[in-house]
Amino acid sequence: MDSNKEKSKSIISTLIVSKYLFIIVLVLIILGSFFIGVKFSRNFTINQKTTKLGLENVGELVTQTCYTTVLEDSKVNLDFFSLFDIPLTESRQIFSYDFEVDAAVNFGDISIKKVDSKDKIITLEIPRAKVYKTTLKPDSFRVYLDSDSLFTRIDLENHNTAVLKMQDQAESDCTQNGLLESADFNAEKLINSIIKSNRYYKDYTVNCIYK
């Protein structure tokens, strides 16, 4: 009788130990799966940084602004069969506006040509800067001459055409004075800063080649 009780207790003890061992093994499997998952997640994040380098969310960015003043001299007069101007029929306006011309680089068009981990060199292909926006400053308007003739006048259509020409002139003046080159230079410095702000690439050299 005592022998049967001992056997029963032994079987029950074995089952209890097996139960706890099963639970421990199950917990270890779950924890192992979790850590493996974390490791995979970290690897994916690093790979994403390698591919994007932090430039994908910048979009089109203004990297240089030019300020310029454009003077306009508008004239309207009567002429004799296009041979000569008729005296005392001229209306004339001389005025100026200030303009702000922005140049931007589209960071969305930047592509990674090569990442050399051995020599720590990143080569990027980037677009050239373009004129992004030209803004007329209404409060900068100045009049130097405003004379009307009884025979002619400068109407709103003429004035609007003159302002559009002034805008084109502002863009031309700024681009001829190095606006786009300065925008390219500033974009390269900004790209370097963005990439090197990532601790994985802080010691890399960044080479930019233009499309």
Secondary structure, DSSP 8 states (H G I E B T S, - for coil): -HHHHHHHHHHHHHHHHHHHHHHHHHHHHHHHHHHHHHHHHHHHHHHHHHHHTT-TTT-EEEEEEEEEEEEEEEEE--EETTTEE-TT--EEEEEEEEEEEEEEEEGGG-EEEEEETTTTEEEEEE---EEEEEEEEEEEEEEEEEE--SS----HHHHHHHHHHHHHHHHHHHHHTTHHHHHHHHHHHHHHHHHHTSTTSTT-EEEEEE-
